[in-house]
Amino acid sequence: MLRIIAGSAGGLHLFSPPGSLRPTMDRVRAAIFSSLGDRVPGARCLDLFAGTGAMGLEALSRGAMSCIFVEQRRAHATCIERNLERTKLANRKNSPVLQIDALAYIERRAPAAAFDLIFADPPYYLQNNQDVDFPTMLLTSEKLCQALAPDGMFVLEKNPLAPCVIPPAWELRKSKRYGITEINYLVPADSNHPEEKEPQEI
């Protein structure tokens, strides 16, 4: 069962929606937030493909100023709302739950320089019976890069068996594998010298 690991809601268990879902395991979330450290308190966060909302909820519990949860499926969005109530982290101004496709939100609605931390845990495999390379779609989105504050960080979870090329717009700060999960920490690259940046593969 999922739970909040630390902070004001530490130890509280979270609801999970019915059906198949692959939430980030507690030990992986603990490692992520240990790595983020002082970036979390006061941060403006965005949780894409939010699922149960565990990533954004963990950030709010640890002192993040706000988090927008983006989840396309109604049952999952409802689950996030229930988890916000259970953890007493609900606040319509600082923690809205938007039922919309994550990529559509990025391209059409994400404000520029609005987020200090962006979390994305997209589906690993099929979407509507087709293979969709969500990590590549996210990393090649100019709007996603623009949505980060200048000193912001993008935390991308992906299947380690599915290679992905990081375009020059991003700099990989760290990559860590936990079994079937790979966590990548990325920041916008130095825009003054884009020609010096070679694409990387993760």
DODOPA-770865 format. One line per field, with one value per residue: residue in three letters; x, y, z of N, C-alpha, C, O in turn. Coordinates in Angstrom, 1 decimal, decimal comma, padded with zeros to 4 digits. Each point is the difference from the previous one (the first is absolute). Example, Ala and Ser with C-alpha at 12.3 -4.5 7.8 and 13.67 -1.06 7.14 Angstrom:
2
resn = (ala|ser)
neast = (013,2|-001,4)
nnorth = (-005,7|001,1)
nup = (007,8|-001,4)
caeast = (-000,9|000,9)
canorth = (001,2|001,1)
caup = (000,0|000,0)
ceast = (000,9|-000,8)
cnorth = (001,2|001,1)
cup = (000,0|000,8)
oeast = (001,0|000,5)
onorth = (000,0|001,1)
oup = (000,7|000,1)
% end
This chain:
202
resn = (met|leu|arg|ile|ile|ala|gly|ser|ala|gly|gly|leu|his|leu|phe|ser|pro|pro|gly|ser|leu|arg|pro|thr|met|asp|arg|val|arg|ala|ala|ile|phe|ser|ser|leu|gly|asp|arg|val|pro|gly|ala|arg|cys|leu|asp|leu|phe|ala|gly|thr|gly|ala|met|gly|leu|glu|ala|leu|ser|arg|gly|ala|met|ser|cys|ile|phe|val|glu|gln|arg|arg|ala|his|ala|thr|cys|ile|glu|arg|asn|leu|glu|arg|thr|lys|leu|ala|asn|arg|lys|asn|ser|pro|val|leu|gln|ile|asp|ala|leu|ala|tyr|ile|glu|arg|arg|ala|pro|ala|ala|ala|phe|asp|leu|ile|phe|ala|asp|pro|pro|tyr|tyr|leu|gln|asn|asn|gln|asp|val|asp|phe|pro|thr|met|leu|leu|thr|ser|glu|lys|leu|cys|gln|ala|leu|ala|pro|asp|gly|met|phe|val|leu|glu|lys|asn|pro|leu|ala|pro|cys|val|ile|pro|pro|ala|trp|glu|leu|arg|lys|ser|lys|arg|tyr|gly|ile|thr|glu|ile|asn|tyr|leu|val|pro|ala|asp|ser|asn|his|pro|glu|glu|lys|glu|pro|gln|glu|ile)
neast = (000,8|-001,4|002,1|-001,2|001,5|-000,4|001,0|-000,6|000,7|001,8|000,6|-000,2|-001,6|001,1|-001,3|-001,1|000,9|-002,2|000,2|000,0|001,4|000,9|-001,2|000,2|001,5|-001,1|000,3|-001,6|-002,1|-000,1|-000,1|-002,1|-001,5|000,4|-000,8|-002,1|-000,4|002,0|000,5|000,4|001,5|-002,2|000,5|000,9|-001,8|001,5|-002,2|002,0|-001,9|-001,4|-001,4|001,7|001,4|000,3|-000,1|-001,8|-001,0|001,0|-000,5|-002,0|-000,1|000,8|-002,2|-000,5|001,1|001,3|-002,2|001,3|-002,1|001,8|-002,2|001,2|001,4|-001,9|000,0|001,1|-001,1|-001,4|001,0|000,4|-001,8|-000,3|001,2|-000,9|-001,7|000,3|000,7|-002,1|000,0|-001,8|000,3|-002,0|000,4|-000,2|-002,3|000,5|-002,2|002,0|-002,2|002,1|-000,5|001,0|-000,3|-001,8|000,1|001,1|-001,0|-001,4|000,9|001,3|-000,5|000,0|001,6|-001,3|001,5|-000,7|-002,1|001,5|-002,2|001,7|-002,2|001,4|-001,9|-000,1|-002,1|-001,4|-000,1|-001,6|000,7|000,4|001,3|000,2|000,8|-001,0|001,0|-000,3|-001,7|000,4|001,1|-001,6|-000,6|-000,5|-001,8|000,5|001,0|-001,4|-000,7|001,7|-000,3|000,3|-001,1|-001,3|-001,7|001,3|-002,0|001,9|-002,2|001,7|-001,0|000,5|-002,0|-000,8|001,3|001,5|-001,0|002,0|-002,1|000,6|-002,1|000,6|-000,6|001,3|-001,8|-002,0|001,5|-002,2|001,6|-002,2|001,9|-002,1|001,3|-001,0|001,6|-001,6|002,2|-002,1|001,9|-001,2|-000,3|002,1|-001,6|001,2|-000,5|-001,7|001,0|-000,2|-002,1|001,2|-000,7|-001,7|001,5|-002,3)
nnorth = (-001,2|000,9|000,8|001,1|000,8|001,7|000,6|001,8|-000,5|001,0|-001,3|002,1|-001,2|-001,1|001,8|-001,9|001,1|000,3|-002,2|-000,2|-000,8|001,7|-000,6|002,3|-001,5|-001,3|-002,2|-000,7|-000,7|-002,0|-001,8|-000,6|-001,0|-002,2|-001,2|-000,6|-001,7|000,9|-001,8|-001,6|-000,1|-000,1|-002,2|000,8|-000,9|-001,4|-000,2|-000,5|000,3|001,7|-000,4|-001,0|000,3|-002,2|-000,1|000,0|-002,0|-001,5|000,3|-000,7|-002,2|-000,2|000,2|-001,9|001,3|-001,0|-000,3|000,2|-000,3|-001,1|000,3|-001,3|-001,4|-000,4|-002,0|000,2|000,6|-001,5|-001,4|000,8|-000,1|-002,0|-000,4|000,9|-001,2|-001,7|000,7|000,0|-001,4|-000,9|000,1|000,6|001,0|-001,1|-000,3|001,6|-000,4|-000,3|000,5|-000,7|000,1|-001,8|-001,7|-001,2|-001,5|-002,0|-001,6|-001,2|-001,7|-001,4|000,4|001,9|-001,4|-001,5|-001,0|-000,3|-000,5|-001,0|-000,3|-001,5|-000,4|000,6|000,2|-001,8|-000,5|-001,6|000,7|-000,6|-001,2|001,8|-000,9|000,2|001,2|-001,1|-002,0|-001,7|-001,4|-001,5|-001,9|-001,2|-000,6|000,9|-000,9|-002,0|-000,2|000,2|-002,1|-000,9|-000,5|002,2|000,5|000,5|-001,0|-000,9|-000,2|-000,7|-000,3|-001,4|-000,3|-001,1|-001,0|001,8|-001,1|001,2|000,7|000,1|000,8|000,7|-000,5|-002,1|000,5|-001,5|000,3|-000,8|-001,6|-000,2|-001,5|000,0|-001,3|-000,3|000,4|001,3|000,2|001,2|000,3|000,9|000,5|001,8|-000,7|-000,5|001,3|000,2|-001,9|001,2|001,8|001,1|000,7|-001,3|-000,5|000,3|-001,6|000,0)
nup = (000,0|-001,5|-000,3|001,6|-001,5|-001,4|001,9|-001,0|-002,1|000,9|-001,7|-000,8|000,9|-001,6|-000,5|-000,1|-001,7|-000,3|000,4|-002,2|001,5|-001,1|001,8|000,0|-000,7|001,5|-000,4|-001,4|000,7|001,0|-001,3|-000,8|001,4|-000,1|-001,7|000,2|001,4|000,0|-001,2|001,6|001,7|000,5|000,2|-001,9|001,0|-001,0|000,4|-001,0|-001,4|000,4|-001,7|001,0|-001,7|-000,5|-002,2|-001,3|-000,2|-001,5|-002,2|-000,8|-000,5|-002,1|-000,3|-001,1|-001,4|-001,5|-000,2|-001,8|000,6|-000,8|-000,1|-001,4|001,0|-001,2|-001,1|-001,9|-001,9|-000,9|-001,4|-002,0|-001,4|-001,0|-001,9|-001,8|-001,0|-001,4|-002,1|-000,7|-001,7|000,9|-002,2|000,4|002,0|001,9|000,0|-001,5|000,0|-001,0|-000,3|000,2|-002,2|000,7|-001,4|000,4|001,6|-000,2|-001,1|001,3|001,3|-001,0|002,1|-001,1|-000,5|-001,1|-001,4|002,1|000,3|-001,2|000,6|-000,3|000,2|-001,7|-001,2|001,3|000,8|000,6|-002,2|001,4|001,8|001,2|-001,5|002,2|-001,7|001,6|000,6|-001,4|000,3|001,6|-000,3|-001,0|002,1|-002,0|-000,9|-000,9|-002,0|-001,8|-000,3|-001,1|002,1|000,2|001,9|-001,8|001,1|-001,5|001,0|-001,0|000,1|000,4|-002,0|001,9|000,1|001,2|-001,5|001,2|-001,9|001,0|000,0|-002,0|-000,8|-000,6|002,1|-001,1|001,3|-000,6|000,3|000,3|000,3|-000,7|-000,1|000,7|001,8|-001,6|001,5|-001,0|000,3|-000,3|-001,3|000,6|-002,1|000,1|001,0|001,9|001,2|-001,0|-000,8|001,9|-000,5|001,3|-002,1|001,5|000,7|-000,4)
caeast = (-000,8|000,7|-000,2|000,9|001,1|000,5|-000,7|-001,2|-000,9|000,8|-000,6|-001,4|-000,2|-000,7|-000,9|000,4|-001,2|-000,2|000,6|001,5|000,7|001,4|000,5|001,4|000,1|000,4|001,5|000,5|-000,3|000,9|001,3|-000,1|-000,1|001,3|000,8|-000,5|000,4|-000,5|-000,8|-001,5|-000,7|-000,3|000,0|-001,2|000,1|-001,0|000,0|-000,6|-000,3|000,1|-000,4|-000,5|000,5|001,0|001,2|-000,3|-000,4|001,2|000,6|-000,8|000,2|001,4|000,1|-000,2|-001,0|-001,2|000,2|-001,1|-000,1|-000,6|-000,4|-001,1|-001,1|-000,9|000,1|001,3|-000,1|-000,9|000,8|000,9|-000,8|-000,2|001,2|000,2|-000,8|000,5|001,3|-000,3|000,8|-000,9|-000,2|-000,4|000,9|001,4|000,1|-001,1|000,1|-000,5|-000,2|000,4|001,1|001,2|000,7|-000,9|000,2|001,3|000,0|-001,0|-000,5|001,1|000,6|001,5|000,8|-001,0|000,2|001,4|000,1|-000,9|000,1|-000,8|000,1|-000,9|-000,1|001,1|-000,3|-001,0|-001,0|-001,0|000,5|001,2|001,2|000,1|001,3|-000,3|001,2|000,5|-001,0|000,1|001,3|000,1|-001,0|000,6|-000,9|000,3|001,2|-000,4|-000,9|000,9|000,8|001,4|000,7|-000,9|000,4|-001,0|000,3|-000,6|000,1|-000,2|000,5|001,5|000,2|-000,4|000,9|-000,6|001,1|-000,2|000,3|000,9|-000,6|000,1|001,3|-000,2|000,8|000,2|-000,9|000,1|-000,9|-000,5|-000,8|-000,7|-000,3|001,2|-000,3|000,9|-000,1|000,5|-000,2|000,2|001,4|000,5|-000,5|001,0|001,0|-000,7|000,8|001,0|-000,6|-000,3|-001,1|000,3|-001,0|-000,3)
canorth = (001,2|001,3|000,9|001,2|-000,5|001,0|001,3|000,2|-001,1|-001,2|-001,3|-000,2|-000,8|000,6|-000,8|-000,4|-000,2|-001,4|-000,3|-000,1|001,2|-000,3|001,2|000,0|-000,7|000,9|000,2|000,8|001,4|000,4|000,3|001,2|001,2|000,2|000,6|001,3|000,7|001,4|000,5|-000,2|001,0|001,2|-000,2|000,0|-001,3|-000,5|-001,5|-000,4|-001,4|000,0|-001,3|000,2|001,3|-000,2|000,8|001,4|000,0|-000,1|001,3|000,9|-000,4|000,4|001,5|000,7|001,1|-000,3|-001,1|-000,3|-001,4|-000,2|-001,4|-000,1|-001,0|000,5|-000,7|000,3|001,4|-000,1|-000,6|001,0|000,9|-000,7|000,0|001,4|000,2|-000,9|000,5|001,4|000,9|000,5|001,4|000,2|001,0|-000,5|-001,4|-000,4|-001,3|000,3|-001,2|000,4|-000,7|000,6|000,7|001,1|001,1|000,6|000,8|001,0|000,7|000,1|001,4|000,1|000,1|-000,1|-001,1|-000,3|-001,4|-000,7|-001,4|-000,7|-001,4|-000,4|-001,5|-000,6|-000,8|000,3|001,0|-000,2|-001,1|000,4|000,4|001,5|000,3|001,2|000,8|000,8|001,1|001,0|000,6|000,8|001,0|001,3|000,6|-000,5|000,7|001,3|000,0|000,0|001,2|-000,1|-000,9|-001,2|-001,3|-001,0|-001,4|-000,9|-001,4|-000,7|-001,4|000,0|-000,8|000,7|001,1|001,3|000,9|001,3|001,1|001,1|001,0|-000,5|-000,6|-001,1|000,2|-001,3|-001,1|-001,1|-001,1|-000,8|-001,2|000,3|001,5|000,9|001,4|000,9|001,3|000,9|001,4|000,6|000,2|001,3|000,4|000,8|-000,8|-001,3|-000,7|-000,7|-001,1|-001,2|-000,8|-001,1|-001,0|-000,5)
caup = (000,0|-000,1|001,1|000,0|000,7|001,0|000,0|000,8|-000,2|000,0|000,5|-000,4|-001,2|-001,1|-000,8|-001,4|-000,9|-000,5|-001,3|-000,1|000,3|000,4|000,7|000,4|001,3|001,1|000,2|-001,1|000,3|001,1|-000,6|-000,8|000,8|000,7|-001,0|-000,3|001,2|000,2|-001,2|000,2|000,7|-000,8|-001,4|-000,8|-000,6|-001,0|000,0|-001,2|000,1|001,4|000,6|001,3|000,5|001,0|-000,2|000,4|001,4|000,8|000,0|000,9|001,4|000,4|000,0|-001,3|000,1|-000,9|-001,0|-000,9|-000,4|-001,3|-000,2|-001,0|000,4|001,0|001,3|000,6|000,5|001,2|001,1|000,4|000,8|001,3|000,8|000,5|001,2|001,1|000,6|000,4|-000,8|-001,0|000,0|-001,4|-000,6|-000,1|-000,4|-000,9|-000,8|-001,3|-000,8|-001,3|-000,5|000,5|-001,1|-000,4|001,0|-000,2|-001,3|-000,1|001,2|001,0|000,0|-000,1|001,2|001,1|000,9|000,5|-000,2|-000,9|000,1|-001,1|000,0|-001,0|-000,2|-000,6|-001,1|-001,0|000,2|-001,0|-000,8|-000,8|000,7|000,0|000,6|000,8|000,4|-001,2|-000,3|001,0|-000,1|-001,2|000,1|000,4|001,0|001,3|000,4|000,4|001,2|001,2|000,5|-000,5|000,8|000,3|-000,3|-000,5|000,5|-000,9|000,2|-001,2|000,0|-000,3|-001,2|-001,1|-000,2|-000,4|-000,3|000,6|-001,0|000,5|000,9|001,3|000,6|001,0|001,2|000,6|-000,4|001,0|-000,3|001,1|-000,6|-001,3|000,0|-000,1|000,3|-000,6|000,5|-001,1|000,1|-001,3|-000,3|-000,2|-001,3|-000,6|-000,8|-000,4|-001,0|000,7|000,7|-000,8|000,6|000,8|000,0|001,3)
ceast = (000,9|-000,2|000,9|001,2|000,4|-000,8|-001,2|-001,0|000,8|-000,6|-001,4|000,0|-000,9|-001,0|000,6|-001,2|-000,1|000,7|001,5|000,6|001,4|000,5|001,4|000,1|000,5|001,5|000,5|-000,3|000,9|001,3|000,0|000,0|001,3|000,9|-000,4|000,3|-000,6|-000,7|-001,5|-000,7|-000,2|-000,1|-001,4|000,1|-001,1|000,2|-000,7|-000,2|-000,1|-000,4|-000,7|000,3|001,1|001,2|-000,3|-000,4|001,2|000,7|-000,7|000,3|001,4|000,2|000,0|-001,1|-001,3|000,3|-001,3|000,1|-000,7|-000,2|-001,2|-001,2|-000,8|000,1|001,2|000,0|-000,9|000,8|001,0|-000,8|-000,2|001,2|000,4|-000,8|000,5|001,2|-000,1|001,0|-000,8|-000,1|-000,2|001,0|001,4|000,1|-001,2|000,3|-000,7|-000,2|000,2|001,3|001,3|000,7|-000,8|000,1|001,3|-000,1|-001,0|-000,2|001,2|000,6|001,5|000,6|-000,9|000,4|001,5|000,3|-001,1|000,2|-000,8|000,3|-001,0|-000,1|001,2|-000,3|-001,0|-000,9|-000,9|000,5|001,1|001,1|000,2|001,3|-000,2|001,3|000,6|-000,9|000,1|001,3|000,2|-001,1|000,7|-000,8|000,3|001,3|-000,3|-000,8|000,9|000,5|001,4|000,8|-000,8|000,6|-001,1|000,4|-000,8|000,2|-000,3|000,5|001,5|000,3|-000,4|000,9|-000,7|001,2|-000,4|000,4|000,9|-000,6|000,1|001,4|-000,4|000,9|000,3|-001,1|000,2|-001,1|-000,4|-000,9|-000,5|-000,3|001,3|-000,5|001,1|-000,3|000,6|-000,3|000,1|001,5|000,4|-000,4|001,0|000,9|-000,7|000,8|001,0|-000,6|-000,3|-001,2|000,5|-001,1|-000,2|-000,8)
cnorth = (001,3|000,8|001,2|-000,3|001,0|001,3|000,0|-001,1|-001,3|-001,2|-000,3|-000,8|000,7|-001,0|-000,3|-000,2|-001,5|-000,2|000,1|001,4|-000,3|001,2|-000,1|-000,6|000,9|000,2|000,8|001,5|000,5|000,5|001,3|001,2|000,2|000,7|001,5|000,9|001,4|000,6|000,0|001,0|001,3|-000,2|000,1|-001,3|-000,3|-001,6|-000,4|-001,5|-000,4|-001,3|000,2|001,4|-000,1|000,9|001,5|000,1|-000,1|001,4|001,0|-000,3|000,5|001,5|000,7|001,0|-000,4|-001,2|-000,1|-001,5|-000,1|-001,5|-000,1|-000,8|000,5|-000,7|000,3|001,4|000,1|-000,5|001,0|001,0|-000,6|000,0|001,4|000,2|-000,8|000,6|001,4|001,0|000,7|001,5|000,4|001,0|-000,6|-001,4|-000,4|-001,4|000,3|-001,3|000,3|-000,8|000,8|000,8|001,1|001,1|000,7|001,0|001,1|000,9|000,3|001,4|-000,1|000,2|-000,1|-001,1|-000,2|-001,5|-000,5|-001,5|-000,7|-001,5|-000,6|-001,5|-000,5|-000,7|000,5|001,2|-000,1|-001,0|000,3|000,3|001,5|000,3|001,3|000,7|000,9|001,2|001,1|000,8|000,9|001,1|001,3|000,6|-000,6|000,6|001,4|000,2|000,0|001,4|-000,2|-000,9|-001,3|-001,3|-000,9|-001,4|-001,0|-001,5|-000,8|-001,5|-000,1|-000,9|000,7|001,3|001,3|001,0|001,4|001,1|001,0|001,0|-000,4|-000,4|-001,0|000,2|-001,3|-000,9|-001,2|-001,1|-000,8|-001,1|000,4|001,5|000,7|001,4|000,9|001,5|000,9|001,4|000,6|000,3|001,4|000,5|000,9|-000,8|-001,3|-000,8|-000,9|-001,3|-001,2|-000,8|-001,1|-001,0|-000,5|-001,3)
cup = (000,0|001,2|-000,3|000,9|001,1|-000,1|000,8|-000,2|000,1|000,7|-000,4|-001,3|-001,0|-000,7|-001,3|-000,8|-000,4|-001,4|000,1|000,2|000,5|000,8|000,4|001,4|001,1|000,1|-001,1|000,2|001,1|-000,6|-000,9|000,9|000,8|-001,0|-000,2|001,2|000,2|-001,1|000,3|000,8|-000,8|-001,5|-000,6|-000,9|-001,1|000,0|-001,2|000,0|001,5|000,7|001,3|000,6|001,0|000,0|000,5|001,4|000,9|000,1|000,9|001,4|000,5|-000,2|-001,3|000,1|-000,7|-000,8|-000,9|-000,4|-001,3|-000,3|-000,9|000,4|001,2|001,4|000,7|000,6|001,3|001,2|000,5|000,9|001,4|000,8|000,5|001,2|001,2|000,6|000,5|-000,8|-001,1|000,2|-001,5|-000,7|-000,2|-000,4|-000,9|-000,7|-001,3|-000,8|-001,4|-000,4|000,4|-001,1|-000,4|001,0|-000,2|-001,2|000,0|001,2|001,0|-000,1|-000,1|001,4|001,3|001,1|000,3|-000,1|-000,8|000,2|-001,1|000,2|-001,0|-000,1|-000,7|-001,4|-001,0|000,4|-001,2|-001,0|-000,9|000,9|-000,1|000,8|000,8|000,4|-001,1|-000,3|001,0|-000,2|-001,3|000,0|000,4|001,1|001,4|000,5|000,5|001,2|001,3|000,3|-000,4|000,8|000,3|-000,4|-000,5|000,4|-000,8|000,3|-001,3|000,1|-000,4|-001,3|-001,3|-000,2|-000,4|-000,2|000,6|-001,0|000,7|001,0|001,5|000,4|001,1|001,2|000,7|-000,5|001,0|-000,3|001,3|-000,6|-001,3|-000,1|-000,2|000,2|-000,5|000,4|-001,0|000,3|-001,4|-000,3|-000,1|-001,4|-000,8|-001,0|-000,5|-000,9|000,7|000,7|-001,0|000,6|000,8|-000,1|001,4|-000,1)
oeast = (001,0|-001,0|000,9|-000,3|000,4|-000,8|-000,3|-000,7|-000,6|-000,6|-000,5|000,7|-000,8|000,2|000,8|-001,0|001,1|000,2|000,6|-000,4|000,1|000,8|000,5|-000,7|000,7|000,5|001,0|000,8|000,4|000,6|000,9|000,7|000,3|000,8|000,9|000,3|-001,2|-000,6|-000,8|-001,0|000,9|-000,3|-001,0|001,0|-001,1|001,1|-001,3|000,8|000,6|000,5|-001,1|-000,5|000,3|000,5|000,7|000,3|000,0|000,5|000,6|000,1|000,1|001,1|000,2|-001,0|-001,1|001,2|-001,1|001,0|-001,1|001,0|-001,0|-001,1|000,6|000,1|000,0|000,5|000,4|-000,1|000,2|000,6|000,0|000,0|000,6|000,4|000,1|000,2|000,9|000,3|000,5|-000,2|000,9|000,2|000,6|001,2|-000,7|001,2|-001,2|001,0|-000,9|000,7|000,0|000,4|000,5|000,0|000,0|000,5|000,3|-000,5|-000,2|000,5|000,6|-000,5|000,3|-000,6|000,9|001,1|-001,2|001,2|-001,1|001,1|-001,0|000,8|000,6|000,9|000,2|-000,3|000,3|-000,1|000,3|-000,1|000,0|000,1|000,4|000,0|000,3|000,4|-000,1|000,0|000,8|-000,1|000,5|000,5|-000,1|000,0|000,6|000,0|-000,5|000,4|000,5|000,9|000,3|001,0|-001,1|001,1|-001,3|001,1|-000,9|000,6|000,3|001,1|000,2|-000,2|-001,0|000,9|-001,1|001,2|000,1|000,7|-000,3|000,8|-000,8|001,2|001,1|-001,1|001,2|-001,1|000,9|-001,2|000,8|-000,7|001,0|-000,9|001,2|-001,1|001,2|-001,0|000,7|000,7|-000,9|000,6|-000,1|000,6|000,6|-000,1|000,5|000,8|-000,7|-000,1|001,0|-001,1|001,0|-000,4)
onorth = (000,0|000,0|000,0|-000,5|-000,4|000,2|-000,8|-000,3|-001,0|000,2|-001,1|000,2|000,8|-001,2|000,8|-000,7|-000,7|001,0|000,1|000,9|-001,0|000,8|-001,2|000,5|001,0|001,1|000,7|000,9|001,2|001,0|000,8|001,0|001,1|000,9|000,9|001,2|000,1|001,1|000,7|000,5|000,6|001,0|-000,4|000,0|000,5|-000,5|000,0|-000,8|-001,0|-000,3|000,5|000,4|001,0|000,4|000,5|001,0|000,7|000,4|000,7|000,9|000,3|000,5|001,2|-000,2|000,3|-000,4|-000,1|-000,4|000,4|-000,7|000,6|000,3|000,4|000,6|000,1|000,3|000,7|000,4|000,1|000,4|000,7|000,2|000,1|000,7|000,4|-000,1|000,6|001,0|000,7|000,6|-000,2|-000,1|000,3|-000,5|-000,9|-000,3|000,2|-000,8|000,5|-000,4|001,2|001,2|001,1|001,2|001,3|001,1|001,1|001,2|000,8|000,4|-001,0|000,8|000,7|000,1|000,1|-000,4|000,2|-000,5|000,5|-000,4|-000,5|-000,7|000,6|000,0|001,0|000,1|000,2|000,1|-000,7|000,6|000,5|-000,5|001,1|001,3|001,1|001,1|001,2|001,2|000,9|000,8|000,1|000,7|000,7|000,4|000,5|001,0|000,4|000,8|-001,1|-000,7|-000,7|-000,1|000,1|-000,4|000,0|-000,4|000,4|-000,4|000,6|000,2|-000,6|001,0|-000,1|000,1|000,5|000,0|000,1|000,6|000,8|-000,4|000,3|-000,1|-000,2|000,3|-000,3|000,3|-000,3|000,2|000,3|000,4|-000,3|000,5|-000,2|000,4|000,0|000,4|-000,6|000,4|000,9|-000,4|000,3|000,6|-001,1|-001,2|-000,9|-000,8|000,2|-000,1|-000,7|000,3|-000,2|-000,6)
oup = (000,7|000,7|-000,8|001,1|001,1|-000,9|000,8|001,0|-000,4|001,1|000,2|-000,9|000,3|000,0|-000,5|000,5|000,0|-000,7|001,1|-000,7|000,7|-000,6|000,2|000,9|-000,3|000,2|000,2|-000,2|000,0|000,4|000,1|-000,3|000,4|000,4|-000,1|-000,2|000,0|000,1|-000,6|-000,5|-000,5|-000,7|000,6|-000,8|000,1|-000,2|-000,1|000,7|000,4|001,1|000,1|001,0|000,7|001,0|000,8|000,7|001,1|001,0|000,7|000,9|001,2|000,1|000,0|000,7|000,4|-000,3|000,5|-000,4|-000,2|000,0|000,3|-000,3|001,0|001,0|001,2|001,1|000,9|001,1|001,2|001,1|001,0|001,2|001,1|001,0|001,1|001,3|000,6|000,5|-000,9|001,0|-000,8|-001,2|-001,0|-000,2|000,4|-000,2|-000,1|-000,2|-000,7|000,9|-000,2|000,2|-000,4|-000,4|000,0|000,0|-000,6|-000,1|000,9|-001,1|000,5|000,8|001,0|001,1|-000,8|-000,2|000,2|-000,3|-000,3|-000,1|000,4|000,5|-000,9|-000,9|-000,6|001,2|-001,1|-001,3|-001,0|001,1|-001,1|001,1|-000,5|-000,1|000,2|-000,2|-000,3|000,1|000,0|-001,0|001,2|000,9|001,0|001,2|001,0|000,7|001,0|-000,9|-000,3|-000,6|001,0|-000,7|000,5|-000,3|000,1|000,1|-000,7|001,0|-001,1|-000,5|-001,1|000,7|-000,8|000,9|-000,2|-000,4|001,2|000,7|000,9|-000,8|000,9|-000,2|000,6|-000,4|000,2|-000,3|000,8|-000,2|-000,9|-000,9|000,7|-000,6|000,2|000,1|-000,3|000,7|-000,8|000,9|-000,1|-001,0|-001,2|-000,9|000,3|000,0|-000,7|000,5|-001,0|001,2|-000,4|-000,3|000,8|000,9)
% end
